Amino acid sequence: MDAEELKQLYGDEYPAAALVEGNRWPLSRETPFSRIYDSTDHKRSHVVSRFMDGSATITLSQLKREWPRWTQEERTDFCQACCWLHEQSDFSDMLRFIMEVGGPQDWSAVALPVSSNLPQREAYEILLRALQNLDIGRTSNVAQAIAQTKHPEAETRLRKHLQSIWAHKSLWDDDKFINWVAFDATTGIAHLIEIGASPADFEGQARQLSRHVCSGNRNSCRNFLSKHYSWLR
């Protein structure tokens, strides 16, 4: 984006402050790849990629050279910000590199760019390998990306994955915030419906999730599935 587009999006004070939801959020900190803006009550943050305005740059060769020296926090920061490099000619190879040498946090952060920037079959196969190496409870982003590839085998694969989640011993455990296994189940149903599966196929599971002992999961069930099931609204 050029400077004028950024001013229209975030206000005239950007980058010192950003307009978020119509309110002025000041810059709280800056990383090599991101700017973080906090709400006035400090309960919420908004992250802006520095690749968006060109204040951060990187090439494939730099990425390969610097990756081994980065902390996990720095790797995650890059992976979450890098989608704004999508017009760069070496971006696809950056994604291939991350999916080859990275770990679960990195795969999750770049899963959606992989689905939209690599050829369909290649993206599907890379993401499927990642899914098979992730712990249940941490698969939502990768499963969503598999759905977004629109690969002809995606629905079958994601149905099998949902069966695995449903059989997990921790599915119905309570949590003070959210049960991530149950979250994977909820989003897994949403992803399947979004690629054409019938909501009727999962209505019984959705009803059970809507009654989950954890309030965070009841809320996420309503947020993700109410557009498919009128009784959730």
Secondary structure, 3 states (H helix, E strand, C coil): CCHHHHHHHHCCCCCCEEEECCEEEEEEEECCCEEEEECCCCCCEEEEECCCCCCCCCCHHHHHHHHHHCCHHHHHHHHHHHHHHCCCCCHHHHHHHHHHHCCHHHHHHHHHHHHHHCCHHHHHHHHHHHHHCCCCCCCHHHHHHHHHHCCCCHHHHHHHHHHHHHCCCCCCCCCCCCCHHHHHHHHHHHHHHHCCCCHHHHHHHHHHHHCCCCHHHHHHHHHHHCCCCHHHC
